[in-house]
């Protein structure tokens, strides 16, 4: 159900990008309890000059080797679950691809069941009456 978009520095190799995507997926499986086969991810590379990421916002020291993770998912997780997800993504990215946790920015975009169609023009989560 989540749609994950990863925006990474072009400095990251295809292997690192795959490992980052795998780490984010495993974090979602462990913390948000999504099914293992519920994987919809897009990875985009950006040149340093195409990403304007403040290097010190909120006291976090960031390098140009960024990882931005935008996760669109259905509404309803508690603050504790969201915090666990942020931690799991940052630590997983560090373990899987050597990303500094400080360079991992995560944002959640929540919506409702009717906001999803997985194909065929049908809102599978909200069947027609």
Secondary structure, DSSP 8 states (H G I E B T S, - for coil): --EEEEEEETTS-HHHHHHHHHHHHHHHHHHH---TT---EEEEEE-GGG----SSGGG----SS-EEEEEEEES---HHHHHHHHHHHHHHHHHHH---GGGEEEEEEEE-GGG---STT--TTS---
